[in-house]
Amino acid sequence: MGEATGSRECAPDDKLRETHPLSQSEVDGFRFRRRSLSYGGKVAHPSCERSIWSDVVSTSVRASLIIRSSFERLAMPHPARFALRFPLACIAAGTLALSPLPARAAPVASIHELAQQEKAPLLDTLRDLVNIESGSKDAEGLAQLAALIADRLTKLGGKVAIIEPADIYRMDDTPPKPGSMVHAEFKGTGTKRIMLIAHMDTVYLKGMLKDQPFRIDGERAYGLAVVDDKQGIALILHAVAMLQKLNFRDYGTLTVLINGDEEISSPGSRSTISRMAGEHDAVFSYEGGGMDGNLRLATSGIGAAYLTVDGKASHAGAAPEKGVNALYELSHQMLQLSDLSRREQGLSLNWTVSQSGTNRNVIPAQATAQGDARALKVSDFAELEATLQKRIKTQRIPDAKVQLRFEMRRPPLEATPASRRLAAHGTAIYEELGLPLKVIDVASGGGTDAAFAALKTKAPVIEGFGLSGFGAHSNDAEYVKLETIVPRLYLSARMIMDVSQDKVK
């Protein structure tokens, strides 16, 4: 604002601005303009008020200086002219000091006010969600919570279905029947397809709610799984509610998918998440934003290697030569499989668990080991598995039987130009609230369902739309920060609206 105003003024105006104060009528005129440019009786943002004041001061000075300059020179003595000039000099100095401040876009008032109104109802929803225990293997609790979520989405006008997993990726810890998914679709008048995902299962065992009940203490809400991921469900429900209240339907399809097996690597929902995400133009995942509320564009992939060696038992003292020592062969395999990490490319394999034998005086007939793998690219997991399968063929004891099974428990989420562009738009939206929003595009921490969403699509996938908080998977300290509710609701609604209206450039 300051540079534009300066470019319009000539040198004589600059001199005369210092010698002419505003009259009361001009001040009244400024107040009128301020009211007329406000939204709902309030100036949209302090930067707008400063820019209006700057423009009015310079305009008023220029309008009055021509009349007053002649009058003062002819009719007023020098002391009287000084008395008028000094206040104007103060005003001009203040104006020049304020005008160079960069203007910041103000939040959209109707959306921001609605986000504020939704805070209390969201906390009520969060309490209801926390009060239903829903561990990954608690079928009864998961069914109860799925019914609650489905009912809320139906009341919001969605076409809702509870999907039972059919295509199950069996892993070492997969239960016979993984938790179901709640799927809802909201049809609009536009063309863009947007997907919102969260999960309703938790890491906690049934009965632990009594030790971590829902409670509010100051600016924190505590409770079992309140961070991971009951808050994500609550945010989605109330972001959709905001759109309904705003009568916004410019999207083509708004899809909500809440799964019940994320904490055990989504064996029953991963294929559904990948398939549905591939049909959408943007995917927002509502895991918590961490203590700082960051958006994440990249997460590490998680893999697991299971090595089994079958030998032959025999008496360790009387006839060891008649046995096939599985422990010896496993030890050989551990040594030759210990150098596969490539830290410079984010690939690691660490053998962490092993077991063999039953008695001290018996040659062990079986030995097993488990390894933890991490990668930043899906292709790195494929190459690692191929290398493992090739190396185990080199055995120390030919009569032993060596088998390796590799699981990609979660693929990595990789940042893309599209996700960076969309996240930058989110940063600009947060700036309207005067808040910073950091975007992390380098993988860190554990994997999430966002990676499954990105597996078969080129559309942007962003993780971390949830509330800020601390203590996920904790026994006594899990909480969310209440001051992040309104900003996150505002961000969600604005991002859905702007993607729908193709405003992201």
Phi and psi in degrees as a GROMACS rama.xvg file:
@    title "Ramachandran Plot"
@    xaxis  label "Phi"
@    yaxis  label "Psi"
@TYPE xy
-62.8652  -45.2038  GLY-2
-64.58  -40.9462  GLU-3
-64.2858  -41.3963  ALA-4
-65.232  -42.8366  THR-5
-62.9234  -34.2563  GLY-6
-70.458  -17.6199  SER-7
-90.5401  -16.2886  ARG-8
-97.2486  148.013  GLU-9
-102.277  169.664  CYS-10
-58.2898  -46.3081  ALA-11
-56.2044  -39.3628  PRO-12
-61.9641  -39.5466  ASP-13
-61.4907  -40.4483  ASP-14
-67.6379  -46.5096  LYS-15
-69.6739  -26.874  LEU-16
-58.3241  -33.4366  ARG-17
-73.2341  -11.3879  GLU-18
-118.116  8.87133  THR-19
-133.996  111.951  HIS-20
-77.9045  165.069  PRO-21
-81.0236  140.686  LEU-22
-79.4623  169.181  SER-23
-62.4565  -36.9915  GLN-24
-64.8706  -35.2992  SER-25
-69.9129  -38.6614  GLU-26
-62.8059  -42.6627  VAL-27
-60.8217  -38.7472  ASP-28
-62.3569  -39.8592  GLY-29
-61.7484  -43.2379  PHE-30
-62.1228  -39.3853  ARG-31
-63.1412  -45.3434  PHE-32
-62.6739  -39.1548  ARG-33
-60.0263  -44.5217  ARG-34
-64.205  -41.1502  ARG-35
-69.6727  -23.6929  SER-36
-96.6936  3.28034  LEU-37
-84.0868  167.372  SER-38
-117.009  116.508  TYR-39
68.1087  28.5821  GLY-40
86.0137  1.99773  GLY-41
-129.812  141.351  LYS-42
-65.0127  133.008  VAL-43
-58.9601  -37.2178  ALA-44
-160.421  147.262  HIS-45
-54.7165  -34.2384  PRO-46
-65.2147  -32.4838  SER-47
-67.1385  -39.8652  CYS-48
-62.6512  -42.7184  GLU-49
-64.1396  -40.8089  ARG-50
-68.0919  -37.3092  SER-51
-62.9711  -45.038  ILE-52
-60.1342  -43.0194  TRP-53
-62.1858  -46.4381  SER-54
-63.5001  -41.917  ASP-55
-67.5052  -40.8579  VAL-56
-60.2706  -48.5297  VAL-57
-66.7265  -38.4553  SER-58
-67.0235  -43.5545  THR-59
-66.0936  -39.4196  SER-60
-61.6301  -46.7793  VAL-61
-64.7005  -34.6216  ARG-62
-71.7158  -31.7048  ALA-63
-94.9234  -22.3571  SER-64
-64.4577  -33.5172  LEU-65
-65.1424  -43.4187  ILE-66
-71.0869  -45.3981  ILE-67
-74.1424  -34.2598  ARG-68
-58.8409  -44.2484  SER-69
-67.119  -41.7601  SER-70
-63.489  -43.4088  PHE-71
-64.6196  -41.434  GLU-72
-66.2895  -34.9113  ARG-73
-87.5865  -38.5279  LEU-74
-111.997  -13.0332  ALA-75
-115.266  136.671  MET-76
-70.0379  164.445  PRO-77
-58.8029  -44.5031  HIS-78
-59.6623  -38.3431  PRO-79
-66.837  -39.4565  ALA-80
-62.8427  -38.0779  ARG-81
-63.2311  -38.9961  PHE-82
-62.6127  -31.1649  ALA-83
-81.4197  -34.0973  LEU-84
-72.8433  -36.1178  ARG-85
-61.9978  -46.8116  PHE-86
-61.3905  -38.3886  PRO-87
-65.5109  -36.4004  LEU-88
-60.8888  -39.4939  ALA-89
-64.2433  -43.3033  CYS-90
-63.0549  -44.272  ILE-91
-62.9342  -40.6869  ALA-92
-63.8995  -42.7445  ALA-93
-64.1253  -39.2597  GLY-94
-63.9849  -44.9981  THR-95
-66.4952  -31.905  LEU-96
-70.6617  -34.1524  ALA-97
-84.8222  -35.4379  LEU-98
-62.8313  -30.6034  SER-99
-71.9795  -11.438  PRO-100
-61.1744  130.312  LEU-101
-65.9304  134.165  PRO-102
-75.2688  140.115  ALA-103
-112.79  138.05  ARG-104
-60.932  136.98  ALA-105
-83.4052  151.061  ALA-106
-63.8173  150.993  PRO-107
-68.9307  114.438  VAL-108
-58.6133  -45.0669  ALA-109
-62.6986  -38.3134  SER-110
-73.575  -42.0266  ILE-111
-65.1544  -42.8379  HIS-112
-64.7562  -37.0399  GLU-113
-68.9105  -37.0995  LEU-114
-61.4858  -38.5724  ALA-115
-65.4638  -39.2474  GLN-116
-67.7961  -27.9094  GLN-117
-82.768  -8.11404  GLU-118
-60.6054  -51.7431  LYS-119
-64.0958  -45.8893  ALA-120
-60.4967  -35.6444  PRO-121
-63.0341  -40.7219  LEU-122
-64.1975  -35.4219  LEU-123
-63.6883  -43.3543  ASP-124
-63.0499  -42.4687  THR-125
-61.2749  -39.9642  LEU-126
-60.9344  -45.2222  ARG-127
-63.2532  -38.4891  ASP-128
-69.3879  -44.1382  LEU-129
-64.1522  -34.1441  VAL-130
-73.3139  -3.63106  ASN-131
-108.707  112.379  ILE-132
-70.6357  136.136  GLU-133
-147.833  58.1226  SER-134
-60.709  156.61  GLY-135
-58.2015  -25.3938  SER-136
-113.305  15.3299  LYS-137
-96.0312  86.384  ASP-138
-60.4317  -40.6108  ALA-139
-65.8557  -46.9636  GLU-140
-64.0016  -41.6466  GLY-141
-63.5739  -39.5703  LEU-142
-65.5479  -39.9328  ALA-143
-64.4961  -43.0701  GLN-144
-69.7665  -38.9817  LEU-145
-59.9225  -40.0293  ALA-146
-64.3362  -39.8873  ALA-147
-63.8596  -46.7402  LEU-148
-64.2575  -42.7482  ILE-149
-60.9972  -39.9313  ALA-150
-63.9798  -42.5561  ASP-151
-64.1053  -42.8158  ARG-152
-67.9075  -35.5447  LEU-153
-64.2406  -43.1961  THR-154
-65.3367  -23.3673  LYS-155
-82.5065  -4.13977  LEU-156
101.19  10.064  GLY-157
-83.8009  156.018  GLY-158
-88.8883  110.157  LYS-159
-114.386  141.814  VAL-160
-144.647  144.68  ALA-161
-98.8502  119.181  ILE-162
-101.821  124.513  ILE-163
-87.4343  134.467  GLU-164
-63.615  136.653  PRO-165
-118.905  -46.7255  ALA-166
-90.7565  92.3146  ASP-167
-102.558  127.04  ILE-168
-89.5428  100.795  TYR-169
-74.876  127.9  ARG-170
-125.065  -178.763  MET-171
-60.0096  -33.188  ASP-172
-112.658  17.8709  ASP-173
-74.2771  125.916  THR-174
-71.9398  163.744  PRO-175
-55.661  -38.0509  PRO-176
-133.948  100.118  LYS-177
-65.1268  163.003  PRO-178
-62.8286  154.476  GLY-179
-79.6267  177.844  SER-180
-121.498  144.249  MET-181
-104.326  121.465  VAL-182
-119.757  130.729  HIS-183
-135.847  143.336  ALA-184
-126.613  135.922  GLU-185
-119.306  118.58  PHE-186
-90.0458  135.799  LYS-187
-119.541  -162.596  GLY-188
-104.641  -3.63046  THR-189
-98.2559  -154.018  GLY-190
-122.226  -21.607  THR-191
-74.7367  141.97  LYS-192
-113.323  122.262  ARG-193
-125.327  136.414  ILE-194
-121.374  134.569  MET-195
-117.862  127.985  LEU-196
-128.37  148.136  ILE-197
-158.017  177.453  ALA-198
-133.498  150.58  HIS-199
-107.369  -9.04488  MET-200
-84.8083  158.457  ASP-201
-131.561  172.195  THR-202
-87.7811  -3.94627  VAL-203
-87.5238  149.488  TYR-204
-84.6491  153.114  LEU-205
-61.2637  135.12  LYS-206
103.813  -8.26481  GLY-207
-83.9726  -9.3464  MET-208
-61.4673  -33.0985  LEU-209
-62.3185  -25.6329  LYS-210
-90.5417  -14.5231  ASP-211
-138.381  61.2945  GLN-212
-71.5916  163.097  PRO-213
-70.0861  132.427  PHE-214
-157.533  153.967  ARG-215
-113.619  127.82  ILE-216
-131.619  103.619  ASP-217
65.0084  -123.224  GLY-218
-98.8275  25.2213  GLU-219
-130.499  143.073  ARG-220
-113.911  120.454  ALA-221
-101.614  158.218  TYR-222
160.034  161.624  GLY-223
-64.3983  119.357  LEU-224
63.6092  22.9551  ALA-225
-63.9366  -32.8986  VAL-226
-83.9008  -44.0473  VAL-227
-123.652  84.7351  ASP-228
-144.977  36.5748  ASP-229
-62.3932  -34.426  LYS-230
-62.7311  -34.7553  GLN-231
-63.8977  -40.6996  GLY-232
-63.9299  -45.3831  ILE-233
-61.5818  -41.8339  ALA-234
-62.1176  -43.4533  LEU-235
-61.881  -47.0542  ILE-236
-58.9645  -41.0838  LEU-237
-85.9495  -22.5265  HIS-238
-67.0383  -41.9714  ALA-239
-63.9848  -40.3563  VAL-240
-61.1867  -39.1659  ALA-241
-61.699  -44.6594  MET-242
-61.3145  -38.5705  LEU-243
-64.6791  -43.1709  GLN-244
-68.2069  -29.2925  LYS-245
-82.2113  -3.57392  LEU-246
56.0955  39.0101  ASN-247
-93.9057  121.915  PHE-248
-139.952  30.9151  ARG-249
-78.8947  -5.72755  ASP-250
-77.1131  164.26  TYR-251
-83.5028  -56.8539  GLY-252
-139.938  130.897  THR-253
-109.331  116.197  LEU-254
-108.601  136.305  THR-255
-118.904  130.835  VAL-256
-134.728  117.703  LEU-257
-115.972  116.192  ILE-258
-102.709  164.078  ASN-259
-118.046  24.0437  GLY-260
-144.505  22.4669  ASP-261
-63.2164  -39.2242  GLU-262
-69.1944  -12.8582  GLU-263
-114.663  32.4398  ILE-264
73.2432  22.6146  SER-265
53.1339  52.5219  SER-266
-65.464  -33.0525  PRO-267
-96.4403  -13.1901  GLY-268
-113.335  -12.5685  SER-269
-58.782  -42.647  ARG-270
-68.1436  -36.191  SER-271
-67.7003  -43.1162  THR-272
-60.0368  -47.8392  ILE-273
-62.6144  -43.5896  SER-274
-65.1013  -48.8192  ARG-275
-66.5187  -41.4561  MET-276
-61.5931  -33.5472  ALA-277
-65.2856  -13.8717  GLY-278
-99.7725  6.28894  GLU-279
-117.695  161.075  HIS-280
-91.4107  -15.6203  ASP-281
-162.536  145.58  ALA-282
-130.06  127.807  VAL-283
-114.891  124.169  PHE-284
-107.225  136.478  SER-285
-106.354  35.7527  TYR-286
-64.8482  158.139  GLU-287
-60.2963  153.145  GLY-288
-87.2696  10.7057  GLY-289
73.9971  -175.344  GLY-290
-64.2566  -29.8934  MET-291
-99.4122  -3.00338  ASP-292
70.7294  35.2033  GLY-293
-77.7084  148.592  ASN-294
-89.3615  144.481  LEU-295
-123.085  132.003  ARG-296
-108.497  -6.16575  LEU-297
-145.916  138.189  ALA-298
-138.327  155.085  THR-299
-71.6855  145.599  SER-300
-83.0951  149.182  GLY-301
-121.018  126.669  ILE-302
-127.759  166.254  GLY-303
-142.042  136.952  ALA-304
-114.56  132.831  ALA-305
-121.734  117.193  TYR-306
-111.276  128.818  LEU-307
-125.848  130.356  THR-308
-119.657  122.894  VAL-309
-106.479  126.924  ASP-310
-121.92  -138.459  GLY-311
-145.756  129.904  LYS-312
-77.3101  150.464  ALA-313
-163.057  165.303  SER-314
-70.5471  125.532  HIS-315
-69.6936  -24.0057  ALA-316
-97.9005  -42.9403  GLY-317
-85.9871  -35.5415  ALA-318
-148.806  58.8149  ALA-319
-63.9759  -28.963  PRO-320
-68.4105  -16.8212  GLU-321
-84.8129  -7.10154  LYS-322
-99.6405  169.769  GLY-323
-121.249  107.073  VAL-324
-76.8961  102.263  ASN-325
-65.7335  -31.2189  ALA-326
-66.4671  -40.4046  LEU-327
-60.0974  -46.733  TYR-328
-65.6757  -39.627  GLU-329
-62.2427  -40.7501  LEU-330
-61.5801  -42.4724  SER-331
-59.9506  -44.9862  HIS-332
-64.71  -40.2312  GLN-333
-59.9672  -40.8651  MET-334
-66.8654  -41.0096  LEU-335
-83.2996  -7.63212  GLN-336
-110.545  18.6278  LEU-337
-95.514  -2.38006  SER-338
-119.809  31.4625  ASP-339
-95.1523  -3.17576  LEU-340
-71.7743  143.844  SER-341
-131.346  82.8935  ARG-342
-58.4078  -35.0006  ARG-343
-65.3199  -22.2621  GLU-344
-111.107  11.4567  GLN-345
79.048  16.6735  GLY-346
-103.966  131.901  LEU-347
-142.745  147.378  SER-348
-138.563  118.755  LEU-349
-127.525  124.161  ASN-350
-80.9487  124.603  TRP-351
-121.987  -22.2203  THR-352
-135.59  136.432  VAL-353
-145.188  154.897  SER-354
-155.418  141.211  GLN-355
-159.954  156.836  SER-356
72.91  163.16  GLY-357
-127.736  -32.0496  THR-358
-139.945  153.449  ASN-359
-62.5163  -33.4206  ARG-360
-101.839  22.5331  ASN-361
-124.747  128.98  VAL-362
-61.8236  124.412  ILE-363
-66.4038  130.687  PRO-364
-88.6073  -15.771  ALA-365
-146.962  147.403  GLN-366
-145.316  141.63  ALA-367
-134.232  158.414  THR-368
-148.929  151.595  ALA-369
-126.025  142.324  GLN-370
-127.961  146.737  GLY-371
-101.549  127.686  ASP-372
-118.965  142.268  ALA-373
-133.05  145.47  ARG-374
-153.785  157.253  ALA-375
-102.113  -9.48829  LEU-376
-135.28  142.751  LYS-377
-59.9607  -38.7176  VAL-378
-62.6007  -28.1688  SER-379
-67.4656  -35.6296  ASP-380
-64.8738  -42.1386  PHE-381
-62.6022  -42.6495  ALA-382
-67.8015  -38.4006  GLU-383
-63.3019  -46.0687  LEU-384
-61.396  -41.1299  GLU-385
-62.6456  -40.5961  ALA-386
-66.3786  -41.6783  THR-387
-60.4483  -47.6445  LEU-388
-62.3893  -33.7194  GLN-389
-72.1426  -43.1478  LYS-390
-70.8302  -34.3385  ARG-391
-67.1194  -12.0499  ILE-392
-71.2246  -19.943  LYS-393
-86.5888  103.922  THR-394
-110.186  153.212  GLN-395
-86.7522  -35.449  ARG-396
-117.623  103.544  ILE-397
-58.5654  -30.3278  PRO-398
-78.4063  -10.1214  ASP-399
-77.1684  150.935  ALA-400
-108.042  118.71  LYS-401
-112.954  128.418  VAL-402
-132.15  142.829  GLN-403
-129.365  134.199  LEU-404
-122.677  131.047  ARG-405
-118.082  133.045  PHE-406
-115.289  131.69  GLU-407
-93.4659  93.2482  MET-408
-68.1098  -36.4758  ARG-409
-149.663  135.353  ARG-410
-75.0484  160.117  PRO-411
-73.5439  151.666  PRO-412
-99.5363  123.975  LEU-413
-109.695  136.07  GLU-414
-67.0074  143.306  ALA-415
-130.622  162.322  THR-416
-55.692  -37.4477  PRO-417
-66.8676  -42.0962  ALA-418
-70.679  -34.9823  SER-419
-64.4692  -40.9903  ARG-420
-64.8919  -44.0225  ARG-421
-69.6314  -38.0868  LEU-422
-65.8681  -36.593  ALA-423
-62.5824  -35.354  ALA-424
-64.6034  -38.9156  HIS-425
-63.2679  -38.2352  GLY-426
-60.7655  -41.8785  THR-427
-64.5469  -37.8797  ALA-428
-63.6874  -42.7693  ILE-429
-64.1676  -33.1802  TYR-430
-64.1673  -27.2647  GLU-431
-60.3691  -27.5466  GLU-432
-91.5813  1.61675  LEU-433
74.1467  24.9083  GLY-434
-119.356  144.57  LEU-435
-81.1749  151.075  PRO-436
-140.771  108.588  LEU-437
-87.3763  139.291  LYS-438
-112.094  123.459  VAL-439
-101.22  115.891  ILE-440
-112.821  14.2643  ASP-441
-115.721  132.088  VAL-442
-63.8606  139.415  ALA-443
-158.545  155.435  SER-444
72.8761  -164.65  GLY-445
-81.0459  171.562  GLY-446
-87.7641  163.763  GLY-447
-139.887  175.335  THR-448
-68.5093  -15.0692  ASP-449
-57.4019  -32.2727  ALA-450
-67.3908  -38.5891  ALA-451
-65.622  -36.1715  PHE-452
-64.1708  -33.7957  ALA-453
-87.3555  -5.97402  ALA-454
-63.8001  -34.4181  LEU-455
-126.466  30.3481  LYS-456
-142.055  153.641  THR-457
-101.404  -0.024958  LYS-458
-70.9938  154.681  ALA-459
-68.1329  135.9  PRO-460
-124.905  124.794  VAL-461
-124.517  131.756  ILE-462
-104.162  154.312  GLU-463
97.3647  22.5925  GLY-464
-74.4178  -4.96926  PHE-465
-77.5706  -179.346  GLY-466
-71.8471  157.515  LEU-467
-74.9533  146.569  SER-468
-175.667  -170.695  GLY-469
-153.47  151.904  PHE-470
91.8053  21.8385  GLY-471
-55.2617  137.632  ALA-472
66.7419  22.3509  HIS-473
-96.2869  156.187  SER-474
-86.8492  -17.5485  ASN-475
-150.068  6.81139  ASP-476
-137.35  14.7962  ALA-477
-74.9325  124.874  GLU-478
-149.891  160.733  TYR-479
-117.433  154.614  VAL-480
-92.4907  119.264  LYS-481
-65.2773  -29.1838  LEU-482
-68.686  -9.14142  GLU-483
-93.6009  -4.29185  THR-484
-64.4824  -53.436  ILE-485
-63.0702  -48.0015  VAL-486
-58.9846  -38.6286  PRO-487
-71.8675  -37.1001  ARG-488
-63.9244  -43.1708  LEU-489
-61.8073  -45.0175  TYR-490
-60.5471  -45.9912  LEU-491
-60.8967  -49.7693  SER-492
-62.6187  -45.1623  ALA-493
-64.8951  -40.9835  ARG-494
-64.861  -42.7839  MET-495
-62.7137  -43.9779  ILE-496
-66.3278  -42.7423  MET-497
-71.8546  -36.8143  ASP-498
-64.9584  -42.415  VAL-499
-59.3861  -39.2195  SER-500
-94.612  11.1091  GLN-501
56.6258  43.7542  ASP-502
-94.5681  -3.48127  LYS-503
-87.1074  117.147  VAL-504
